[in-house]
């Protein structure tokens, strides 16, 4: 799997999680910030 594919998988998973939390009414600003921070860390770790 290429680096680009791995990054795309991370982005897709983040998008799905945010959509799920939004639909259920659970998403807060703090949660969204934490999710994006984790996303960015995961992307930075991909080689």
mmCIF file of the N, C-alpha and C atoms, coordinates in Angstrom:
data_MODEL
# 
_entry.id   MODEL 
# 
loop_
_atom_site.group_PDB 
_atom_site.id 
_atom_site.type_symbol 
_atom_site.label_atom_id 
_atom_site.label_alt_id 
_atom_site.label_comp_id 
_atom_site.label_asym_id 
_atom_site.label_entity_id 
_atom_site.label_seq_id 
_atom_site.pdbx_PDB_ins_code 
_atom_site.Cartn_x 
_atom_site.Cartn_y 
_atom_site.Cartn_z 
_atom_site.occupancy 
_atom_site.B_iso_or_equiv 
_atom_site.pdbx_formal_charge 
_atom_site.auth_seq_id 
_atom_site.auth_comp_id 
_atom_site.auth_asym_id 
_atom_site.auth_atom_id 
_atom_site.pdbx_PDB_model_num 
ATOM 1   N N  . UNK A 1 1  ? 0.854   -1.165 0.000  1.00 0.00 ? 1  UNK A N  1 
ATOM 2   C CA . UNK A 1 1  ? 0.000   0.000  0.000  1.00 0.00 ? 1  UNK A CA 1 
ATOM 3   C C  . UNK A 1 1  ? 0.907   1.237  0.000  1.00 0.00 ? 1  UNK A C  1 
ATOM 4   N N  . UNK A 1 2  ? 0.587   2.180  -0.843 1.00 0.00 ? 2  UNK A N  1 
ATOM 5   C CA . UNK A 1 2  ? 1.410   3.387  -0.933 1.00 0.00 ? 2  UNK A CA 1 
ATOM 6   C C  . UNK A 1 2  ? 1.087   4.340  0.199  1.00 0.00 ? 2  UNK A C  1 
ATOM 7   N N  . UNK A 1 3  ? 1.977   5.294  0.400  1.00 0.00 ? 3  UNK A N  1 
ATOM 8   C CA . UNK A 1 3  ? 1.775   6.311  1.438  1.00 0.00 ? 3  UNK A CA 1 
ATOM 9   C C  . UNK A 1 3  ? 0.477   7.078  1.179  1.00 0.00 ? 3  UNK A C  1 
ATOM 10  N N  . UNK A 1 4  ? 0.228   7.395  -0.072 1.00 0.00 ? 4  UNK A N  1 
ATOM 11  C CA . UNK A 1 4  ? -0.986  8.137  -0.430 1.00 0.00 ? 4  UNK A CA 1 
ATOM 12  C C  . UNK A 1 4  ? -2.239  7.342  -0.098 1.00 0.00 ? 4  UNK A C  1 
ATOM 13  N N  . UNK A 1 5  ? -2.210  6.035  -0.347 1.00 0.00 ? 5  UNK A N  1 
ATOM 14  C CA . UNK A 1 5  ? -3.361  5.186  -0.027 1.00 0.00 ? 5  UNK A CA 1 
ATOM 15  C C  . UNK A 1 5  ? -3.586  5.116  1.485  1.00 0.00 ? 5  UNK A C  1 
ATOM 16  N N  . UNK A 1 6  ? -2.504  5.008  2.229  1.00 0.00 ? 6  UNK A N  1 
ATOM 17  C CA . UNK A 1 6  ? -2.623  4.978  3.687  1.00 0.00 ? 6  UNK A CA 1 
ATOM 18  C C  . UNK A 1 6  ? -3.226  6.281  4.209  1.00 0.00 ? 6  UNK A C  1 
ATOM 19  N N  . UNK A 1 7  ? -2.748  7.401  3.681  1.00 0.00 ? 7  UNK A N  1 
ATOM 20  C CA . UNK A 1 7  ? -3.274  8.699  4.098  1.00 0.00 ? 7  UNK A CA 1 
ATOM 21  C C  . UNK A 1 7  ? -4.744  8.815  3.723  1.00 0.00 ? 7  UNK A C  1 
ATOM 22  N N  . UNK A 1 8  ? -5.112  8.356  2.537  1.00 0.00 ? 8  UNK A N  1 
ATOM 23  C CA . UNK A 1 8  ? -6.513  8.411  2.114  1.00 0.00 ? 8  UNK A CA 1 
ATOM 24  C C  . UNK A 1 8  ? -7.383  7.573  3.039  1.00 0.00 ? 8  UNK A C  1 
ATOM 25  N N  . UNK A 1 9  ? -6.888  6.417  3.473  1.00 0.00 ? 9  UNK A N  1 
ATOM 26  C CA . UNK A 1 9  ? -7.635  5.578  4.419  1.00 0.00 ? 9  UNK A CA 1 
ATOM 27  C C  . UNK A 1 9  ? -7.853  6.307  5.736  1.00 0.00 ? 9  UNK A C  1 
ATOM 28  N N  . UNK A 1 10 ? -6.829  6.992  6.218  1.00 0.00 ? 10 UNK A N  1 
ATOM 29  C CA . UNK A 1 10 ? -6.953  7.767  7.462  1.00 0.00 ? 10 UNK A CA 1 
ATOM 30  C C  . UNK A 1 10 ? -7.998  8.866  7.287  1.00 0.00 ? 10 UNK A C  1 
ATOM 31  N N  . UNK A 1 11 ? -7.934  9.585  6.180  1.00 0.00 ? 11 UNK A N  1 
ATOM 32  C CA . UNK A 1 11 ? -8.899  10.661 5.927  1.00 0.00 ? 11 UNK A CA 1 
ATOM 33  C C  . UNK A 1 11 ? -10.318 10.116 5.831  1.00 0.00 ? 11 UNK A C  1 
ATOM 34  N N  . UNK A 1 12 ? -10.490 8.987  5.148  1.00 0.00 ? 12 UNK A N  1 
ATOM 35  C CA . UNK A 1 12 ? -11.819 8.373  5.014  1.00 0.00 ? 12 UNK A CA 1 
ATOM 36  C C  . UNK A 1 12 ? -12.367 7.947  6.374  1.00 0.00 ? 12 UNK A C  1 
ATOM 37  N N  . UNK A 1 13 ? -11.508 7.351  7.202  1.00 0.00 ? 13 UNK A N  1 
ATOM 38  C CA . UNK A 1 13 ? -11.943 6.914  8.528  1.00 0.00 ? 13 UNK A CA 1 
ATOM 39  C C  . UNK A 1 13 ? -12.318 8.104  9.404  1.00 0.00 ? 13 UNK A C  1 
ATOM 40  N N  . UNK A 1 14 ? -11.535 9.176  9.316  1.00 0.00 ? 14 UNK A N  1 
ATOM 41  C CA . UNK A 1 14 ? -11.842 10.383 10.088 1.00 0.00 ? 14 UNK A CA 1 
ATOM 42  C C  . UNK A 1 14 ? -13.178 10.964 9.656  1.00 0.00 ? 14 UNK A C  1 
ATOM 43  N N  . UNK A 1 15 ? -13.390 11.047 8.355  1.00 0.00 ? 15 UNK A N  1 
ATOM 44  C CA . UNK A 1 15 ? -14.645 11.584 7.828  1.00 0.00 ? 15 UNK A CA 1 
ATOM 45  C C  . UNK A 1 15 ? -15.825 10.750 8.306  1.00 0.00 ? 15 UNK A C  1 
ATOM 46  N N  . UNK A 1 16 ? -15.694 9.423  8.255  1.00 0.00 ? 16 UNK A N  1 
ATOM 47  C CA . UNK A 1 16 ? -16.774 8.532  8.681  1.00 0.00 ? 16 UNK A CA 1 
ATOM 48  C C  . UNK A 1 16 ? -17.068 8.700  10.170 1.00 0.00 ? 16 UNK A C  1 
ATOM 49  N N  . UNK A 1 17 ? -16.027 8.814  10.977 1.00 0.00 ? 17 UNK A N  1 
ATOM 50  C CA . UNK A 1 17 ? -16.216 8.983  12.422 1.00 0.00 ? 17 UNK A CA 1 
ATOM 51  C C  . UNK A 1 17 ? -16.913 10.300 12.735 1.00 0.00 ? 17 UNK A C  1 
ATOM 52  N N  . UNK A 1 18 ? -16.494 11.362 12.100 1.00 0.00 ? 18 UNK A N  1 
ATOM 53  C CA . UNK A 1 18 ? -17.118 12.670 12.345 1.00 0.00 ? 18 UNK A CA 1 
ATOM 54  C C  . UNK A 1 18 ? -18.581 12.658 11.895 1.00 0.00 ? 18 UNK A C  1 
ATOM 55  N N  . UNK A 1 19 ? -18.863 12.031 10.748 1.00 0.00 ? 19 UNK A N  1 
ATOM 56  C CA . UNK A 1 19 ? -20.255 11.935 10.286 1.00 0.00 ? 19 UNK A CA 1 
ATOM 57  C C  . UNK A 1 19 ? -21.104 11.141 11.280 1.00 0.00 ? 19 UNK A C  1 
ATOM 58  N N  . UNK A 1 20 ? -20.556 10.031 11.772 1.00 0.00 ? 20 UNK A N  1 
ATOM 59  C CA . UNK A 1 20 ? -21.286 9.187  12.733 1.00 0.00 ? 20 UNK A CA 1 
ATOM 60  C C  . UNK A 1 20 ? -21.593 9.958  14.013 1.00 0.00 ? 20 UNK A C  1 
ATOM 61  N N  . UNK A 1 21 ? -20.589 10.643 14.543 1.00 0.00 ? 21 UNK A N  1 
ATOM 62  C CA . UNK A 1 21 ? -20.769 11.394 15.790 1.00 0.00 ? 21 UNK A CA 1 
ATOM 63  C C  . UNK A 1 21 ? -21.710 12.580 15.583 1.00 0.00 ? 21 UNK A C  1 
ATOM 64  N N  . UNK A 1 22 ? -21.679 13.186 14.405 1.00 0.00 ? 22 UNK A N  1 
ATOM 65  C CA . UNK A 1 22 ? -22.578 14.300 14.109 1.00 0.00 ? 22 UNK A CA 1 
ATOM 66  C C  . UNK A 1 22 ? -24.027 13.820 14.054 1.00 0.00 ? 22 UNK A C  1 
ATOM 67  N N  . UNK A 1 23 ? -24.253 12.710 13.359 1.00 0.00 ? 23 UNK A N  1 
ATOM 68  C CA . UNK A 1 23 ? -25.608 12.177 13.221 1.00 0.00 ? 23 UNK A CA 1 
ATOM 69  C C  . UNK A 1 23 ? -26.200 11.765 14.562 1.00 0.00 ? 23 UNK A C  1 
ATOM 70  N N  . UNK A 1 24 ? -25.345 11.245 15.459 1.00 0.00 ? 24 UNK A N  1 
ATOM 71  C CA . UNK A 1 24 ? -25.846 10.803 16.751 1.00 0.00 ? 24 UNK A CA 1 
ATOM 72  C C  . UNK A 1 24 ? -25.944 11.949 17.757 1.00 0.00 ? 24 UNK A C  1 
ATOM 73  N N  . UNK A 1 25 ? -25.445 13.125 17.375 1.00 0.00 ? 25 UNK A N  1 
ATOM 74  C CA . UNK A 1 25 ? -25.498 14.282 18.257 1.00 0.00 ? 25 UNK A CA 1 
ATOM 75  C C  . UNK A 1 25 ? -24.417 14.297 19.323 1.00 0.00 ? 25 UNK A C  1 
ATOM 76  N N  . UNK A 1 26 ? -23.441 13.434 19.206 1.00 0.00 ? 26 UNK A N  1 
ATOM 77  C CA . UNK A 1 26 ? -22.384 13.321 20.210 1.00 0.00 ? 26 UNK A CA 1 
ATOM 78  C C  . UNK A 1 26 ? -21.184 14.229 19.950 1.00 0.00 ? 26 UNK A C  1 
ATOM 79  N N  . UNK A 1 27 ? -21.063 14.765 18.754 1.00 0.00 ? 27 UNK A N  1 
ATOM 80  C CA . UNK A 1 27 ? -19.868 15.514 18.394 1.00 0.00 ? 27 UNK A CA 1 
ATOM 81  C C  . UNK A 1 27 ? -19.845 16.879 19.070 1.00 0.00 ? 27 UNK A C  1 
ATOM 82  N N  . UNK A 1 28 ? -18.787 17.120 19.812 1.00 0.00 ? 28 UNK A N  1 
ATOM 83  C CA . UNK A 1 28 ? -18.572 18.431 20.423 1.00 0.00 ? 28 UNK A CA 1 
ATOM 84  C C  . UNK A 1 28 ? -17.351 19.056 19.748 1.00 0.00 ? 28 UNK A C  1 
ATOM 85  N N  . UNK A 1 29 ? -17.158 20.330 19.979 1.00 0.00 ? 29 UNK A N  1 
ATOM 86  C CA . UNK A 1 29 ? -15.995 21.002 19.404 1.00 0.00 ? 29 UNK A CA 1 
ATOM 87  C C  . UNK A 1 29 ? -14.705 20.377 19.918 1.00 0.00 ? 29 UNK A C  1 
ATOM 88  N N  . UNK A 1 30 ? -14.686 20.032 21.192 1.00 0.00 ? 30 UNK A N  1 
ATOM 89  C CA . UNK A 1 30 ? -13.498 19.423 21.775 1.00 0.00 ? 30 UNK A CA 1 
ATOM 90  C C  . UNK A 1 30 ? -13.226 18.058 21.162 1.00 0.00 ? 30 UNK A C  1 
ATOM 91  N N  . UNK A 1 31 ? -14.281 17.278 20.955 1.00 0.00 ? 31 UNK A N  1 
ATOM 92  C CA . UNK A 1 31 ? -14.119 15.962 20.352 1.00 0.00 ? 31 UNK A CA 1 
ATOM 93  C C  . UNK A 1 31 ? -13.624 16.093 18.916 1.00 0.00 ? 31 UNK A C  1 
ATOM 94  N N  . UNK A 1 32 ? -14.175 17.024 18.168 1.00 0.00 ? 32 UNK A N  1 
ATOM 95  C CA . UNK A 1 32 ? -13.746 17.232 16.790 1.00 0.00 ? 32 UNK A CA 1 
ATOM 96  C C  . UNK A 1 32 ? -12.268 17.626 16.738 1.00 0.00 ? 32 UNK A C  1 
ATOM 97  N N  . UNK A 1 33 ? -11.861 18.494 17.640 1.00 0.00 ? 33 UNK A N  1 
ATOM 98  C CA . UNK A 1 33 ? -10.453 18.903 17.685 1.00 0.00 ? 33 UNK A CA 1 
ATOM 99  C C  . UNK A 1 33 ? -9.555  17.717 18.016 1.00 0.00 ? 33 UNK A C  1 
ATOM 100 N N  . UNK A 1 34 ? -9.975  16.877 18.946 1.00 0.00 ? 34 UNK A N  1 
ATOM 101 C CA . UNK A 1 34 ? -9.181  15.706 19.322 1.00 0.00 ? 34 UNK A CA 1 
ATOM 102 C C  . UNK A 1 34 ? -9.093  14.713 18.164 1.00 0.00 ? 34 UNK A C  1 
ATOM 103 N N  . UNK A 1 35 ? -10.189 14.522 17.464 1.00 0.00 ? 35 UNK A N  1 
ATOM 104 C CA . UNK A 1 35 ? -10.195 13.607 16.320 1.00 0.00 ? 35 UNK A CA 1 
ATOM 105 C C  . UNK A 1 35 ? -9.235  14.106 15.246 1.00 0.00 ? 35 UNK A C  1 
ATOM 106 N N  . UNK A 1 36 ? -9.282  15.388 14.952 1.00 0.00 ? 36 UNK A N  1 
ATOM 107 C CA . UNK A 1 36 ? -8.398  15.945 13.930 1.00 0.00 ? 36 UNK A CA 1 
ATOM 108 C C  . UNK A 1 36 ? -6.934  15.906 14.367 1.00 0.00 ? 36 UNK A C  1 
ATOM 109 N N  . UNK A 1 37 ? -6.694  16.094 15.643 1.00 0.00 ? 37 UNK A N  1 
ATOM 110 C CA . UNK A 1 37 ? -5.323  15.998 16.157 1.00 0.00 ? 37 UNK A CA 1 
ATOM 111 C C  . UNK A 1 37 ? -4.796  14.572 15.989 1.00 0.00 ? 37 UNK A C  1 
ATOM 112 N N  . UNK A 1 38 ? -5.629  13.597 16.293 1.00 0.00 ? 38 UNK A N  1 
ATOM 113 C CA . UNK A 1 38 ? -5.230  12.205 16.104 1.00 0.00 ? 38 UNK A CA 1 
ATOM 114 C C  . UNK A 1 38 ? -5.008  11.887 14.625 1.00 0.00 ? 38 UNK A C  1 
ATOM 115 N N  . UNK A 1 39 ? -5.870  12.429 13.785 1.00 0.00 ? 39 UNK A N  1 
ATOM 116 C CA . UNK A 1 39 ? -5.717  12.238 12.342 1.00 0.00 ? 39 UNK A CA 1 
ATOM 117 C C  . UNK A 1 39 ? -4.365  12.774 11.879 1.00 0.00 ? 39 UNK A C  1 
ATOM 118 N N  . UNK A 1 40 ? -4.045  13.964 12.308 1.00 0.00 ? 40 UNK A N  1 
ATOM 119 C CA . UNK A 1 40 ? -2.786  14.575 11.896 1.00 0.00 ? 40 UNK A CA 1 
ATOM 120 C C  . UNK A 1 40 ? -1.586  13.795 12.409 1.00 0.00 ? 40 UNK A C  1 
ATOM 121 N N  . UNK A 1 41 ? -1.670  13.269 13.617 1.00 0.00 ? 41 UNK A N  1 
ATOM 122 C CA . UNK A 1 41 ? -0.596  12.448 14.169 1.00 0.00 ? 41 UNK A CA 1 
ATOM 123 C C  . UNK A 1 41 ? -0.437  11.161 13.371 1.00 0.00 ? 41 UNK A C  1 
ATOM 124 N N  . UNK A 1 42 ? -1.546  10.554 13.013 1.00 0.00 ? 42 UNK A N  1 
ATOM 125 C CA . UNK A 1 42 ? -1.500  9.319  12.232 1.00 0.00 ? 42 UNK A CA 1 
ATOM 126 C C  . UNK A 1 42 ? -0.888  9.578  10.855 1.00 0.00 ? 42 UNK A C  1 
ATOM 127 N N  . UNK A 1 43 ? -1.267  10.675 10.227 1.00 0.00 ? 43 UNK A N  1 
ATOM 128 C CA . UNK A 1 43 ? -0.702  11.006 8.915  1.00 0.00 ? 43 UNK A CA 1 
ATOM 129 C C  . UNK A 1 43 ? 0.799   11.254 9.033  1.00 0.00 ? 43 UNK A C  1 
ATOM 130 N N  . UNK A 1 44 ? 1.206   11.938 10.077 1.00 0.00 ? 44 UNK A N  1 
ATOM 131 C CA . UNK A 1 44 ? 2.630   12.223 10.274 1.00 0.00 ? 44 UNK A CA 1 
ATOM 132 C C  . UNK A 1 44 ? 3.433   10.936 10.485 1.00 0.00 ? 44 UNK A C  1 
ATOM 133 N N  . UNK A 1 45 ? 2.805   9.910  11.048 1.00 0.00 ? 45 UNK A N  1 
ATOM 134 C CA . UNK A 1 45 ? 3.494   8.657  11.324 1.00 0.00 ? 45 UNK A CA 1 
ATOM 135 C C  . UNK A 1 45 ? 3.571   7.727  10.120 1.00 0.00 ? 45 UNK A C  1 
ATOM 136 N N  . UNK A 1 46 ? 2.785   8.007  9.082  1.00 0.00 ? 46 UNK A N  1 
ATOM 137 C CA . UNK A 1 46 ? 2.770   7.150  7.907  1.00 0.00 ? 46 UNK A CA 1 
ATOM 138 C C  . UNK A 1 46 ? 4.071   7.321  7.123  1.00 0.00 ? 46 UNK A C  1 
ATOM 139 N N  . UNK A 1 47 ? 4.627   6.194  6.708  1.00 0.00 ? 47 UNK A N  1 
ATOM 140 C CA . UNK A 1 47 ? 5.833   6.275  5.879  1.00 0.00 ? 47 UNK A CA 1 
ATOM 141 C C  . UNK A 1 47 ? 5.689   5.476  4.620  1.00 0.00 ? 47 UNK A C  1 
# 
